[in-house]
Amino acid sequence: MARVISVSLDRRHRFSKETVERIRLIAGEGVEGDAHRGVTVKHRSRARFNPTLPNLRQVHLIHAELFDELAGKGFTVKPGELGENVTTRDIDLLGLPTGARLAIGGTLIELTGLRNPCIQMDRFQDGLMQATLDRDAEGNLIRSAGVMGIVLEGGDIAIGDSIAVTLPEGPHRPLEKV
């Protein structure tokens, strides 16, 4: 069963977030108390480009299986250290389409796209950015550093909460970087 294994937030714009027992999501804004909460874009590089863009990165989710994969490549990464708000297990986040909805605890999150790995990952652990990138059989770039979403219904998310997925009506569009 898909479930939450960790939740994290940080009031400041730092790479890693502090793990906590629960987080509160605010509809249309993101995680209460987190630096990335807001109606408009809060990611520093995107805000410098155009601070009026909608915030499609209100919640960052990463599958814990990524940490297992990275451990096999010699990295040690714990929940919250890659800046995610929600760490999941037993759900293929990367395989979900744009617009998929995740009911977690009392919340509803709609997926908007993929996190684009950046150089901050290498500052955290040398070589980590490349370790979260791959190529498929056709040579297309695969980004595995998590997914982003917006909050449709606010509420609390806690460790152990189950995750239910509702897919959008077809045709499905794969997640792209946001």
BAFI-3210 file (N, C-alpha, C; in Angstrom, 3 decimals, decimal comma, padded with zeros to 6 digits):
// residues 178
n [1|2|3|4|5|6|7|8|9|10|11|12|13|14|15|16|17|18|19|20|21|22|23|24|25|26|27|28|29|30|31|32|33|34|35|36|37|38|39|40|41|42|43|44|45|46|47|48|49|50|51|52|53|54|55|56|57|58|59|60|61|62|63|64|65|66|67|68|69|70|71|72|73|74|75|76|77|78|79|80|81|82|83|84|85|86|87|88|89|90|91|92|93|94|95|96|97|98|99|100|101|102|103|104|105|106|107|108|109|110|111|112|113|114|115|116|117|118|119|120|121|122|123|124|125|126|127|128|129|130|131|132|133|134|135|136|137|138|139|140|141|142|143|144|145|146|147|148|149|150|151|152|153|154|155|156|157|158|159|160|161|162|163|164|165|166|167|168|169|170|171|172|173|174|175|176|177|178]
n.u [000,830|000,568|002,238|003,023|006,239|007,758|007,699|008,473|009,717|010,814|011,448|013,200|015,007|016,662|018,649|018,146|015,432|013,806|012,806|009,594|006,765|004,267|002,767|001,051|-001,052|-001,992|-004,662|-004,116|-001,721|000,413|002,789|002,298|004,338|006,576|009,248|008,684|006,007|003,188|001,127|002,209|005,252|007,975|010,448|013,758|015,385|013,472|011,697|013,280|013,373|010,621|008,494|005,735|004,658|002,547|002,677|003,711|004,983|004,278|004,255|006,645|007,371|009,024|009,943|010,806|012,166|014,021|016,077|016,992|017,988|019,992|021,658|022,726|024,473|026,382|025,712|024,473|021,425|018,845|015,324|013,917|016,353|016,808|015,240|012,531|009,016|007,290|007,904|007,547|006,483|006,209|004,765|004,628|005,675|006,967|005,920|003,359|000,794|000,683|-001,475|-002,501|-004,073|-003,398|-004,617|-003,925|-003,797|-005,826|-005,755|-005,572|-003,625|-002,503|-000,582|001,934|004,331|007,785|010,575|013,422|016,618|019,331|022,391|022,741|022,381|024,796|026,399|025,528|026,118|028,784|028,401|025,788|023,681|023,960|023,528|020,825|019,827|019,111|018,980|016,481|015,642|015,346|016,950|015,970|015,932|015,742|014,394|014,756|014,365|012,068|008,638|006,418|003,716|000,455|-001,664|-004,868|-006,839|-006,608|-005,096|-003,901|-000,882|000,657|003,250|002,931|000,433|-001,888|-001,850|-003,895|-004,545|-005,888|-006,429|-006,217|-008,734|-008,240|-006,537|-003,486|-000,843|002,635|004,621|006,474|009,415|009,145]
n.v [-001,174|002,204|004,760|007,419|008,073|010,003|013,489|016,905|020,273|023,675|026,881|028,611|029,282|026,750|023,928|021,312|020,024|020,159|017,275|016,482|015,605|015,993|017,809|020,752|021,435|024,130|025,095|025,971|027,199|025,764|024,222|024,934|027,181|026,681|027,748|027,710|028,100|029,597|031,517|032,499|031,810|030,597|029,504|030,349|030,912|030,872|032,821|035,101|035,316|035,649|036,779|036,668|034,357|031,437|029,332|026,287|024,470|023,840|021,706|019,232|015,971|012,902|009,605|007,038|004,884|005,908|006,730|004,252|003,279|005,193|004,637|002,233|003,211|004,337|006,616|008,398|009,232|010,791|011,070|014,251|015,479|016,039|018,152|017,654|017,746|015,661|012,291|009,258|005,776|002,786|003,697|004,610|007,410|008,793|007,608|008,495|010,448|013,902|015,946|013,913|012,999|013,027|011,727|012,310|011,763|014,247|015,714|016,970|016,671|017,866|016,665|018,448|018,343|017,318|017,437|019,238|018,136|019,871|021,829|022,213|019,779|018,475|020,033|019,237|016,437|015,249|014,442|013,638|014,856|013,895|011,236|011,133|011,344|009,912|008,021|006,989|004,207|005,488|007,633|009,791|012,134|011,129|012,163|011,709|012,881|013,396|014,657|017,421|019,358|020,932|022,276|021,229|020,684|021,545|020,455|018,092|016,153|013,216|011,053|007,734|007,992|006,881|006,721|007,604|007,328|009,194|009,099|011,434|012,142|010,568|011,588|010,647|012,786|012,678|013,476|016,484|018,565|021,116]
n.w [000,000|-000,860|000,865|003,242|004,357|005,505|006,408|005,668|006,154|005,669|006,790|005,651|002,584|001,921|000,901|002,042|004,069|007,265|008,995|010,251|012,369|011,243|008,531|007,459|004,801|002,722|000,790|-002,577|-001,999|-000,619|001,626|004,944|006,692|005,144|003,015|000,300|000,017|-001,481|-003,749|-006,068|-007,911|-005,959|-006,078|-006,213|-008,613|-010,630|-009,717|-009,928|-012,670|-013,416|-011,212|-011,093|-012,075|-011,826|-008,927|-009,397|-007,943|-005,294|-003,515|-002,917|-003,753|-003,101|-003,938|-001,714|-002,669|-004,406|-002,700|-001,891|-004,317|-004,784|-002,624|-003,463|-005,289|-003,797|-002,329|000,532|001,539|003,263|004,177|003,422|002,962|000,281|-000,160|-000,297|000,553|001,110|001,607|000,012|-000,162|-002,049|-004,293|-007,660|-008,364|-010,466|-012,700|-012,926|-014,570|-015,742|-013,889|-012,332|-009,285|-005,842|-002,956|000,243|003,624|004,882|002,565|-000,866|-003,634|-006,751|-009,359|-011,061|-012,427|-013,023|-010,790|-011,603|-011,520|-009,967|-009,681|-006,980|-005,814|-006,250|-004,659|-002,223|-002,164|-003,888|-007,279|-007,095|-008,544|-011,212|-010,644|-010,330|-012,797|-015,994|-019,075|-021,399|-023,626|-026,067|-025,807|-024,413|-021,725|-018,358|-015,417|-012,033|-009,547|-008,102|-007,840|-008,491|-007,145|-006,829|-004,268|-003,904|-002,014|001,284|004,411|006,866|006,651|007,669|008,935|007,875|006,725|004,241|000,635|-002,004|-005,445|-008,115|-011,464|-014,199|-016,714|-019,865|-022,950|-021,330|-020,238|-020,019|-017,103|-017,094|-016,729|-014,257]
ca.u [000,000|001,318|002,142|003,969|007,214|008,358|007,267|009,521|009,515|011,856|011,009|014,190|015,358|017,857|018,514|017,483|014,341|013,735|011,711|008,660|005,770|003,162|002,756|-000,291|-001,114|-002,963|-005,149|-003,655|-000,496|001,498|003,022|002,347|005,651|007,663|009,686|008,150|004,560|002,713|000,327|003,146|006,494|008,892|011,769|014,551|015,782|012,260|011,151|014,099|012,970|009,271|007,872|004,268|004,239|001,885|003,534|003,382|005,888|003,850|004,603|007,640|007,293|010,058|009,755|011,932|012,921|015,162|017,156|017,532|018,777|021,193|022,534|023,426|025,495|027,346|025,251|023,635|020,438|017,711|014,153|014,026|017,657|016,790|014,328|011,129|008,068|006,666|008,630|006,574|006,977|005,272|003,984|005,476|005,404|007,483|005,104|002,027|000,675|000,347|-002,871|-002,880|-004,379|-003,020|-005,315|-003,019|-004,377|-007,023|-005,381|-005,612|-002,530|-002,498|000,789|002,158|005,519|008,979|011,647|014,601|017,806|020,177|023,758|022,703|022,503|026,228|026,963|025,130|026,997|029,384|027,932|024,388|022,803|024,047|022,968|019,359|019,505|019,392|018,420|015,710|016,134|015,343|017,867|015,306|016,393|014,864|014,659|014,170|014,484|010,783|007,563|005,879|002,271|-000,269|-002,616|-006,270|-007,560|-005,663|-005,258|-002,658|-000,248|001,520|003,939|002,035|-000,792|-001,964|-001,937|-004,793|-004,307|-006,946|-005,836|-007,072|-009,302|-007,230|-005,257|-002,567|000,400|003,694|005,142|007,637|010,032|008,510]
ca.v [000,000|003,459|005,475|008,483|007,616|011,169|014,814|017,878|021,663|024,611|028,271|029,326|028,676|025,919|022,722|020,262|020,441|019,483|016,318|016,745|014,531|016,274|019,111|021,227|022,008|025,197|025,038|027,016|027,845|024,835|023,739|025,988|027,315|026,354|028,886|027,618|028,310|030,821|031,430|032,718|031,052|030,923|028,968|031,567|031,214|031,152|034,100|036,167|035,404|036,225|036,482|036,608|033,051|030,629|028,391|024,900|023,667|024,073|020,523|018,376|014,592|011,980|008,199|006,543|003,931|006,639|006,678|002,891|003,230|006,011|003,906|001,264|003,937|004,874|007,845|008,266|010,302|010,531|011,901|015,689|016,017|016,537|019,291|017,279|017,897|014,369|011,127|008,178|004,429|001,895|004,372|005,023|008,827|009,218|007,016|009,101|011,507|015,263|016,055|012,866|013,550|012,187|011,986|011,928|012,317|015,014|016,661|016,547|017,291|017,563|016,692|019,420|018,033|016,725|018,294|019,213|018,127|021,049|021,792|022,161|018,372|018,176|020,726|018,407|015,272|015,272|013,435|013,272|015,302|012,926|009,963|011,202|011,494|008,730|008,099|005,819|003,524|006,439|008,720|010,877|012,336|010,691|012,887|010,885|013,586|013,681|015,316|018,635|019,458|022,048|021,833|021,487|020,672|021,599|019,564|017,582|014,923|012,696|009,797|006,583|008,209|006,173|007,568|007,097|008,031|009,310|009,529|012,330|011,528|010,469|010,890|011,095|013,445|012,379|014,607|017,170|019,417|022,410]
ca.w [000,000|-000,944|002,142|003,571|005,362|006,149|005,957|005,963|005,750|006,088|006,651|004,852|001,296|002,007|000,088|002,819|004,939|008,555|009,107|011,345|012,473|010,333|007,876|007,080|003,463|002,537|-000,590|-003,482|-001,527|-000,317|002,982|005,960|007,315|004,222|002,197|-001,058|000,042|-002,100|-004,965|-007,175|-007,844|-004,859|-006,407|-006,402|-009,991|-011,404|-009,233|-010,518|-014,070|-013,471|-009,917|-011,174|-012,570|-010,795|-008,216|-009,729|-007,116|-003,916|-002,728|-003,570|-003,282|-003,588|-003,584|-000,911|-003,470|-004,965|-001,716|-001,966|-005,552|-004,580|-001,696|-004,290|-006,048|-002,842|-001,686|001,714|001,518|004,147|003,886|003,647|002,586|-001,098|-000,201|-000,484|001,657|001,391|001,131|-000,139|-000,439|-002,741|-005,330|-008,775|-008,599|-011,763|-013,742|-012,955|-015,579|-015,338|-013,474|-011,378|-007,969|-004,715|-001,695|001,328|004,834|004,526|001,509|-002,257|-004,382|-008,179|-009,874|-012,138|-013,205|-012,422|-010,295|-012,445|-010,670|-010,175|-009,161|-005,507|-005,424|-006,208|-003,494|-001,078|-002,285|-005,215|-008,226|-006,826|-009,619|-012,318|-010,182|-010,427|-014,217|-016,806|-020,434|-021,789|-024,835|-027,189|-025,498|-023,684|-020,356|-017,271|-014,170|-010,969|-008,268|-007,488|-008,567|-007,891|-007,227|-006,214|-003,249|-004,238|-000,738|002,389|005,550|007,434|006,202|008,720|008,676|007,921|005,942|002,971|-000,558|-003,042|-006,713|-009,115|-012,725|-014,986|-017,911|-020,917|-022,957|-020,286|-020,629|-019,039|-016,344|-017,643|-015,710|-013,927]
c.u [000,883|001,118|003,222|004,935|007,901|007,734|008,270|009,105|010,701|011,364|011,956|014,443|016,703|017,594|017,735|016,412|014,365|012,553|010,906|007,636|004,605|003,365|001,316|-000,191|-002,252|-003,361|-004,664|-002,339|000,669|001,574|003,155|003,731|006,828|007,969|009,095|006,633|004,212|001,933|001,217|004,459|007,401|010,293|012,621|014,884|014,572|011,645|011,959|013,700|011,610|008,525|006,348|003,754|003,519|002,860|003,053|004,197|005,562|004,238|005,566|007,560|008,410|009,718|011,005|012,759|014,111|016,341|017,812|018,449|020,085|022,175|023,349|024,525|026,499|026,945|024,435|022,719|019,259|016,534|014,362|015,321|017,719|015,744|012,872|010,308|007,476|007,515|007,662|007,266|005,836|004,306|004,958|005,154|005,798|006,655|003,708|001,969|000,453|-001,142|-003,346|-003,100|-004,064|-003,811|-004,428|-003,538|-005,678|-006,782|-005,616|-004,585|-002,660|-001,079|000,897|003,380|006,629|009,895|012,823|015,834|018,723|021,525|023,799|022,837|023,973|026,916|026,648|026,003|027,492|028,884|026,470|023,445|022,805|023,435|021,439|018,897|019,872|018,835|017,616|016,272|016,207|016,277|017,249|015,787|015,325|015,315|013,985|014,187|013,151|009,823|007,075|004,363|001,745|-001,295|-004,030|-007,130|-006,536|-006,019|-003,897|-002,203|000,718|002,183|002,928|000,749|-000,734|-002,150|-002,854|-004,617|-005,574|-006,298|-006,783|-007,684|-008,262|-007,443|-004,311|-001,317|001,469|004,113|006,367|008,196|009,239|009,449]
c.v [001,248|004,242|006,548|007,934|008,783|012,447|015,847|019,271|022,482|026,020|029,090|028,582|027,969|024,642|021,630|020,859|019,602|018,512|016,628|015,608|014,726|017,639|019,463|021,875|023,018|025,203|026,242|027,659|026,891|024,489|024,917|025,998|027,010|027,550|028,866|027,790|029,626|030,556|031,612|032,005|031,553|030,365|030,152|031,892|031,544|032,493|035,273|036,405|036,097|035,870|036,386|035,267|032,277|029,626|026,969|023,925|023,871|022,927|019,670|016,997|013,766|010,581|007,700|005,524|004,598|006,584|005,296|002,759|004,008|005,335|002,861|001,888|004,623|006,160|007,504|009,474|009,889|011,435|013,361|016,293|016,513|017,640|018,940|017,522|016,559|013,263|009,950|006,831|003,667|002,618|004,850|006,473|009,251|008,685|007,609|010,203|012,882|015,299|014,933|013,515|012,539|012,635|011,425|012,577|013,017|015,969|016,082|017,366|016,887|017,706|017,601|019,092|017,431|017,792|018,129|019,223|019,303|020,866|021,756|020,726|017,972|018,891|019,951|017,148|015,221|014,115|013,070|013,695|014,285|011,586|009,953|011,431|010,208|008,983|006,830|005,249|004,450|007,625|009,895|010,929|011,890|011,414|012,111|011,552|014,045|014,421|016,521|018,654|020,721|021,475|022,236|021,561|020,588|020,625|019,091|016,303|014,499|011,400|008,658|006,763|007,422|007,173|006,880|007,965|008,031|009,850|010,471|011,566|011,601|011,466|011,498|011,714|013,106|013,654|015,169|018,085|020,701|023,218]
c.w [000,000|000,347|002,267|004,614|006,074|005,581|006,461|005,524|006,219|005,807|005,773|003,548|001,431|001,216|000,819|003,717|006,213|008,567|010,372|011,376|011,518|009,706|007,563|005,713|003,405|001,062|-001,385|-003,105|-001,279|001,149|003,944|006,615|006,409|003,325|000,789|-001,126|-000,634|-003,370|-006,187|-006,876|-006,714|-005,090|-006,845|-007,854|-010,849|-011,000|-009,788|-011,973|-014,201|-012,190|-009,953|-011,703|-011,464|-010,193|-008,490|-008,893|-005,629|-002,981|-003,557|-002,927|-003,913|-003,081|-002,854|-001,669|-004,163|-003,996|-001,718|-003,186|-005,394|-003,633|-002,459|-005,128|-005,113|-002,143|-000,435|001,756|002,381|003,758|004,292|003,135|001,148|-001,274|-000,390|000,773|002,084|000,773|001,155|-000,277|-001,110|-003,675|-006,401|-009,137|-010,007|-012,925|-013,850|-014,013|-014,951|-014,998|-012,572|-010,019|-006,888|-003,491|-000,591|002,599|004,464|003,382|000,120|-003,021|-005,849|-008,698|-011,087|-012,982|-012,385|-011,858|-011,247|-011,540|-010,999|-009,477|-007,628|-005,010|-005,325|-005,053|-002,219|-001,023|-003,730|-006,076|-008,084|-007,953|-010,762|-011,923|-010,234|-011,861|-014,956|-018,198|-020,694|-023,098|-026,038|-026,953|-024,777|-022,240|-019,359|-016,010|-013,038|-009,599|-007,694|-008,392|-007,779|-008,053|-006,599|-005,255|-003,654|-002,977|000,381|003,496|006,013|006,744|007,295|008,257|008,836|007,147|004,647|001,838|-001,562|-004,278|-007,557|-010,380|-013,460|-016,158|-019,016|-022,011|-021,908|-020,888|-019,588|-018,307|-017,048|-016,559|-015,527|-013,074]
res [m|a|r|v|i|s|v|s|l|d|r|r|h|r|f|s|k|e|t|v|e|r|i|r|l|i|a|g|e|g|v|e|g|d|a|h|r|g|v|t|v|k|h|r|s|r|a|r|f|n|p|t|l|p|n|l|r|q|v|h|l|i|h|a|e|l|f|d|e|l|a|g|k|g|f|t|v|k|p|g|e|l|g|e|n|v|t|t|r|d|i|d|l|l|g|l|p|t|g|a|r|l|a|i|g|g|t|l|i|e|l|t|g|l|r|n|p|c|i|q|m|d|r|f|q|d|g|l|m|q|a|t|l|d|r|d|a|e|g|n|l|i|r|s|a|g|v|m|g|i|v|l|e|g|g|d|i|a|i|g|d|s|i|a|v|t|l|p|e|g|p|h|r|p|l|e|k|v]
***
